Amino acid sequence: MKHLGVVFLINIFYAINTFAATDLVLWHSYRGAEKDALEKNIASFNQSHSNINVQTLQVPHDAYPDKISAAIPRGKGPDIFIFAQDRIGDWAVNDVIQPVGFWITDDIRKRFLPITLKSLEYNGEIYGLPTAFKCTALFYNKKFIKEPPVNTDDFISLAKANTQIENKQFGLVYENGLTYYNALWFYGFGGGFFDEQRNPVIDRPENIEALIFIRDLHRKHHILPEEISNSLVTTLFNDNKAAMVISGPWFRAEIAKDIDYGIATLPVISKNNQPSKPFLTVEAFMMSSKTEHPLESFEVINALTQAPYTTVMAIEGKQPAANADTYNETEVKSDPWLEIFKQQLDNSVPMPNFPEMRMIWTPMDIAISKVLNKNADPSAALKEAQQKIQENIQIFRK
């Protein structure tokens, strides 16, 4: 009888655990409308999936990547998290994330705009499924500009026509001291930061030409403020003091309701008739290497990147979706600006996801600052940045 009692208790234990929901933790850094849309999706998922319960944690963006890098190796982090592809190489090498390619069927692969899934590849493996993409485009105030510029000649002419420095009125405002926001010029002029062997090519002639163009927007054409911060970009646009802004889809949430604005793809470079090419970042659901529930984690990732959920993120969170089917939804079609970002996607450059990319930002920002603020020679500034980046990469590779 005791034996039967033990068997009965074991059966009860397995029955309880079979039907108990698996608890998973999802980290993200979304705020505002994106955060609300994500939480709505998670609530909907939990309601329709009795076997899984997802709990979310919002982490401040500035601390987010470092917290991921520190927490997961110690088994303290999330099962799933959302982040852009630029840290994939670093996290893959350090066993922070795990590949999910063996779960990806042809039907899943066809779900996405191809470049968004391709951006998650590192050394032949796919690390996550894409949910949204972000790149810069051209915002313009319709009070000043009726038709957006097609090329950089028109772009500069329109900006000059709408600049009155004495009234603190500017034709163009963007964070022109940052490499990220200037990537469209470097790549548009035919340059770039790495060769095919992941070696830096910072001082190549095309990059020098692009930096001269960046300098001239500020020093020759006088169409931008002297010093530009993120908050100043928003303030000037909302005060009808900026005719054009270069920014990404996140800027939509910052625009005042009384501003009649439009969004256009970035202008073609007049000198070479090539499109401007901003950096593309792809936000993806990634899986912790330490999760004890990889199957359930992928079930969540797979579900949340399907159209019913990505439609909510597109309409309510204003995110350009990586899921191609999202753009067939009636509600999404009614938002013309999402389609503009989809068009800009075709002329964008996926931000490199290998670890060496992290060595670029500070030396390049310093080079740009020297040219803009200290009148340094663009060629000399980029040569100095090239040397510093090479040194940093050599130390890293050792």
N, C-alpha and C positions, 0 to 999 in steps of 0.2 A: 504493500500500500504506500510506503514511503517513496518507493521508486516511482510509482504512478504520480504521486504528488509533486515530485521534482520535475518530471516530464511535463506535467500540467503547467507549472510555474515557468519553465523554459519556453513553452509554447506561448504563454501569455506575454512574456518578455519580447519574443520575436514579433508577435502580433502588434504590440504597442509600438515597437520601433519601426515596423513596416509602415504603419499608418501615421507616424509622427512626422511632422514637417521638418525638412532640413533647413536650419538657419544659416543664411549666408549674409556676409557684410559687403556692402558696396561703397567705395569711397569716390568722391567727386569734388570738384572745386567750383561748381556752377553757383551763380547768384541770380537774384531777380527772377525774370521770366523763365530762364533756362532751368533754374532750380525748381520752380513751381511745376513746370512741365514734366521734368524727370520724376518728381515725387508723385505726380498724378499717375504716371506710367507704372511706377513701382506699386502703388496701391492697387491699380487695375490688375497687374500681374499677380500679386499676392492673392487677390480675390478669386482669380480664375485658376490658380495652381495650388491645390491643397497639399501637395508634396513638398513645396518649397516656400520659405518665408524670407524675403529680402529686407534687410535693414540698411538704411543709408546713413552716411556720415559726410557732412560737408566740411572740407578742409580748406583753410585759406590758401589762395593760389600761390603766394610767395613761398610758403613753407611746404607746399604739396610734394614736389618731386623729391626733396631731401627726406621728407617723412616716409615716402614710399621706399626709398633706398635703404633707410635705416630700420624700418619696422618689419618688412616682409622677411628678410634673412633671419630675423630673430623669432619668426612665427607669430608676430604681434599685429600684423597688418590685415588688410581685407582679403576676401576671397576673390573679389573682382574690383577693378577700378577703371575710371575713365581718364584717359590722358592722350595727348598728341603723340605722333609717331617719332618725334625727334629724339626721344630718350630710349627707343627700343633697343638699339645696339648696345648701349651701356648696360641696360637692365638684362638683356639676354646673356651677355658675357658674364655678368655677376650673379646669374641664377636668381633673378628677382621675378621674372615672368617665364611662362612656359608656352611653347608653340601649340597652336590649335589646328594646324593644317590637316591632320589626319581625320578630323571631324567634319571638314568642309567638303560637302558634296558639290557636284556640278550645279545643282539647283541653287544652293547657297551662294556659290561663286557668281552666278548670273544675276543675283539680287542687286549687286552693287555697281555703281559707276566704276569702271575698271581701274582707273588711276588711284581710287581711294583704297582698294584692297591691295594693289601693288605696292602702295606706300608703306604697308605694314610688313613687308618682307625684309628679312635680314639673314644673310648667309643661307639662302634657300629655304628658310622656314617662315611661316606666317604667324605673327604674334597678335592675335585678336581679330575682332570684326569691327569694321568702321561704322560709326553712327552719324557723324557729321563732318563737314570739311569747312575750312575757313581760309580765306585769302582776302587781300585788299582789293578794293574797287574805288571808283570815283563817285563821291557824294557831291551833289551840287544844289545850291539854293535857287529855286525857280524864280525868286524875286529878281535875281541878277542874271541868271543864265537860262535861256529858253531851250537851247539845244546844246547838249554836251559836246566837247571837242573830240574830233576824230583822231587828230595827230598832235604831236607836241608843239608844232608851230602854232596851231589854233589854240592849244592849251595855254601857252605862254601869252598869246595875244589877249585871250579872254581874261586871264589872271591880271594882266597889266591894266586892262580897261576897267577892272573892278577893284583896283587898289588905290586908296587914298591914305597914305601913311599918316598925314597930319590929323586925320579923323580916326586913326586906328582901324581902318577898313582894309582888308587884305583879300587878294584874289585867290590865294592858295594857303592852306594851313595843313601841315602834317608834321609828325615828329621826325623832322629831317636830320636829326643828329643820331638816329638809331639805324643800325644795319638792316634790321628787319623791314622797316618801312622804306628803305632805299633799294631793297633787293630787286624791285621791278625795273629800276634803271640799270643796275649792274647786268642782270640777265637780258634785259631788252637791248642793250648795246652789244650783246654777244659775249659777255664775260661770264664770270662765275667764280666760285671759291675753291673748287677741287678738280683735279683731273681724274681719270678713270681708276687710278691706283690709290686714290684717297690722299694724294699729296696736294698741299695748298698751292694755288696759283693766283695769289692775291694781287701781285704787281703786273699782271698781264696788261697789254695795251688797251684792251676793251674796258677793263675796270678803271683804268686811268681816265679814259674818255668819259665814262659814266660819272666819275667823281668830279670831273670838270663841269659836267652838266649840272650836277647837284649843287656845286659851288655857285654856278652862274644863276641858278634860280634864286639864290639868296643874295649874292653880292653884285651881280650884273643887272638882273631884272627887277630886283627889290619888290618882290611880290609876297614875301613871307615876313612874319614878325621876327625880331632879333632872337629871342629865346622862346622855345616852344615846348610846352609840357602837355601831357594827356589832358589835364583839366582845362588848359587854355584852348585846346582844339575844340572841346565841347562848348565852352563858354562863348567863344567867338562865333561859332556856327549858330548857336541858339540866340545870340544877340544880334543876328543879321549883320555880323561884322566879318564873315568869311564866305566868299562865293563858292569855293570848292574845298573839299577835304578828301584826303586819301586815308581810308580806314577800312575796317572789316565789318562783317555782319553784326558784331557786338555793338557797333556805334549806333545802330538803329534804336536800341533801348535808351540811349542817352539824348536823343534828339527831342526837343520840346514839341508838344502836340500842335503848336500854332505855326510851326515851320513847314512850309510847302517845299518838299525836297524831292529830288530824283536820284537814281543810282545808275551809273553807266559803267561799261567796261573801260579799263584804263587805255589811254591814248597810244596810238602807234608811234614809234620813234621816227620822226620825220627824216633823219639823216640816213637811216638804213632801211626804212619801210618795214621794220619788224615790230611785232607787238611788244608792249611792256609785259614783263613776266614776273609777277609777285611770287613770293614764297607761298606754297600750299602746305597747310597743316591739316592732318586728318585725325580727328578725335575718335578713339576706339575704345571698346570694352576689352580690357586685357585681363588675363587670369594669373593670379599669384602662383608662383612655383611651390608655395607651401600650403595651398588649400588642401583640405582633407576631402573635398567634395568636387573633384574636377568635372564629373559627369553632370551634376546639378548646376555647376557654375556655367558650363557651356550651354545648358538648356536655357539659362537666363540670358546669356549673351546672344544666343540665336534668336530668342523670342523678341528681345528689345530692339533688334535691328531689322525687324519686319515692319511693313508699311503701317499697320494700325498704330504702332508706337512711334515710328519716325514721323508720321503725319502730325501727331500731337506736338512733337518737338519742333517741327517746322512751323506750324501755325501758331502755337502758343509760346514756344521758345525762340521763334524767329531763326532757327538753325537751317542752313542749307544742308539737305539730307544727302548722305552717301548712298542711300537706297534709291535706285532708279525709279521704282514703281511709285514712290512718293509724289513725283511730279505729275502723275496722271490723276491724282486726287483733285476733285473739284475745288476744295478749299485752298489747296496749294496753288492751283492755277489762278486763283483770284488774287494772289499776292505776286505781282509782277517782279518784285525785287529779288525774290528767291531765284527766279529764272536768270536774272542778270548775273548772279554769283555762279550759277551753273555754267553760263557762257564764259565767264572769266576763268573757270576751272580749266577750260581747254587751253588757255594761255597762262599757265602757272607752272611753277617748278616745285615738285615735292621737296620739302626741307629734308636734307640728308639725315638719315637716322643712325649713321655710324658714330661711334664715340668721339672721333676727331672733330666733329662739328662743334662740339662744346668749346673748342679752343679758339673759335673764330670771333665770338661776339665782342669781348672786351677790347682786343687789339684793333678790330675794325671800327668800333665805336670811337675809340681814341683817335684813329686816323681821320675819320670824318670830322670829328670835333676840331682837330688841329687845322684842317682845311677851312672849315666854316668860321671858326672863331679866332684863329691865330694867323690866318692867311698863309698857311703852309703850302708848299708845292704839292699837288696831288700825287705826282710820281714818287717823290721822296717819302711822303706819308705812307703810301701803300707799300713801298719797299721796306720801310721800317716795320710795318705790320706783318709783312711776309716773313721777315727774319724772326720776329717774336713768336709768331704762330708755328713756324718750323721748329724752333727750340722747344716750345711747349709740347708739340706732337712727338718729338724725339724722346723727351723725358717720359711722356705717357706710354710710348711703345716699348720702352725698356722695362 
